[in-house]
Every structure is written in C-alpha cells, then in structure tokens.
Amino acid sequence: MKDHHHFRLYPDGGAIEVSAKDPLDTGSRAQIRKHLGHIATSFAAGHFDMPMFIHDRIPPGVPDLQRLRDRIRYTVQDTAGGARVRITTADEQARRAIHDFLRFQIKDHQTGNY
C-alpha cells in the first residue's frame, strides 16, 4: 500500500484523509486527489457503492447519509501529502450518520483514529 488513510470525527461532521507514504511520490498524490474527488461527488449524490464493495456490506450510517444527502456537504481539500474529503452538516441526525460511518471505517481499517 502506498498511502495512509485516516478518518476524523468533528463536531460538525468529519473527514476522510489520504496521504502518500512517500512525500516525494507526486504520482500517488495525484491519484489520491483524483480518487477523493470521485468519492466526494459520489457520496454527495448518495452513491456509496465503493464502501459497500470494499467492506462487502452496507456500512453503518449509509442509509441515513443517502436519505439526508441534501443536508450534508462533501468538500475536497488538497493536503501536503494528498487530500481530504471534509464532510459537514448542521443537522444532528446527519452528523450522527457521518460519525457512525466514520467510526466503522476507523474500526474496519484499524487506523486508530477518533
């Protein structure tokens, strides 16, 4: 694996962060940025096929993320090592769904994040 994944919980949602293990690997950084752009667009449209495929089941929170998608914002931000998808909402139910989804990712990927 050429990258690190991190999942962060914030009071207004959370973030999915991916960075290249080698800071000089510009090819991996470009791939990460393209991939996370695709993820943000897909999630905003309510399409969570990729996490379902990777985990072979529907991750917790996904049904609510789909149902409440108009209350959630997905923004891609470049970072020094790659990119992050910042997931924000002002809606309490949507925030809980975001946290459920990210906690599942933390546990399944064993990232040790919180």
C-alpha positions as CSV (number, residue, x, y, z in Angstrom):
1,M,0.0,0.0,0.0
2,K,1.4,3.4,-1.0
3,D,-0.9,5.5,1.2
4,H,-2.2,6.2,4.7
5,H,-5.9,6.5,5.4
6,H,-7.3,8.5,8.4
7,F,-10.9,9.1,9.4
8,R,-11.6,12.0,11.7
9,L,-14.7,13.0,13.7
10,Y,-15.5,16.6,14.2
11,P,-18.4,18.4,15.9
12,D,-19.9,19.4,12.5
13,G,-19.1,16.0,10.8
14,G,-15.7,14.6,10.0
15,A,-13.1,13.9,7.3
16,I,-11.6,11.1,5.2
17,E,-7.9,11.8,4.8
18,V,-5.5,10.0,2.5
19,S,-1.8,10.8,2.1
20,A,1.1,9.2,0.2
21,K,3.5,7.3,2.4
22,D,6.4,8.8,0.4
23,P,6.0,12.6,0.4
24,L,8.0,12.8,-2.8
25,D,5.6,10.5,-4.7
26,T,3.8,13.0,-6.8
27,G,2.1,10.3,-8.8
28,S,0.4,8.8,-5.7
29,R,-0.6,12.3,-4.5
30,A,-2.3,13.0,-7.9
31,Q,-4.1,9.6,-7.7
32,I,-5.3,10.3,-4.2
33,R,-6.6,13.7,-5.1
34,K,-8.5,12.3,-8.2
35,H,-9.9,9.4,-6.1
36,L,-11.1,11.6,-3.3
37,G,-12.7,14.0,-5.8
38,H,-14.6,11.0,-7.2
39,I,-15.6,9.9,-3.6
40,A,-16.9,13.3,-2.7
41,T,-19.0,13.5,-5.9
42,S,-20.4,10.0,-5.5
43,F,-21.2,10.4,-1.8
44,A,-22.9,13.8,-2.4
45,A,-25.1,12.0,-5.0
46,G,-26.0,9.3,-2.4
47,H,-23.9,6.6,-4.1
48,F,-21.9,4.6,-1.6
49,D,-21.1,1.6,-3.9
50,M,-17.4,1.8,-3.2
51,P,-17.5,1.4,0.6
52,M,-20.2,-1.4,0.1
53,F,-17.9,-3.2,-2.3
54,I,-14.8,-2.8,-0.1
55,H,-16.4,-4.0,3.1
56,D,-18.8,-6.4,1.5
57,R,-21.8,-4.9,3.3
58,I,-23.6,-1.7,3.9
59,P,-21.6,0.3,6.4
60,P,-23.4,1.8,9.4
61,G,-24.8,5.3,8.7
62,V,-25.1,4.8,4.9
63,P,-28.9,4.6,4.7
64,D,-29.2,7.9,6.6
65,L,-26.3,9.5,4.6
66,Q,-28.3,8.7,1.5
67,R,-31.6,9.9,2.9
68,L,-30.2,13.1,4.3
69,R,-27.8,13.9,1.5
70,D,-29.3,17.3,0.9
71,R,-28.2,18.3,4.5
72,I,-24.6,17.1,4.1
73,R,-21.7,18.8,2.3
74,Y,-18.7,17.0,0.9
75,T,-15.7,19.2,0.1
76,V,-12.4,18.0,-1.3
77,Q,-9.3,19.8,0.1
78,D,-5.7,19.2,-1.1
79,T,-3.2,18.5,1.7
80,A,0.6,18.4,1.5
81,G,0.5,14.6,1.2
82,G,-2.7,14.0,-0.7
83,A,-6.2,15.2,0.0
84,R,-9.2,15.0,2.4
85,V,-12.9,14.9,2.0
86,R,-14.4,17.2,4.6
87,I,-17.9,16.1,5.5
88,T,-20.0,18.8,7.2
89,T,-23.6,19.3,8.3
90,A,-25.7,21.4,10.7
91,D,-28.2,18.6,11.1
92,E,-27.9,16.5,14.2
93,Q,-29.2,13.3,12.6
94,A,-26.9,13.7,9.6
95,R,-24.0,14.2,12.0
96,R,-24.7,11.0,13.8
97,A,-24.8,9.2,10.5
98,I,-21.5,10.7,9.5
99,H,-20.0,9.6,12.8
100,D,-21.4,6.1,12.5
101,F,-20.0,5.7,9.0
102,L,-16.5,7.1,10.0
103,R,-16.3,5.0,13.2
104,F,-17.0,1.9,11.1
105,Q,-14.2,3.0,8.8
106,I,-11.8,3.6,11.7
107,K,-12.5,0.1,13.2
108,D,-12.5,-1.8,9.9
109,H,-9.3,-0.2,8.6
110,Q,-7.8,-0.3,12.1
111,T,-6.5,3.3,11.8
112,G,-6.7,4.1,15.5
113,N,-8.3,7.4,14.7
114,Y,-11.1,9.0,16.7
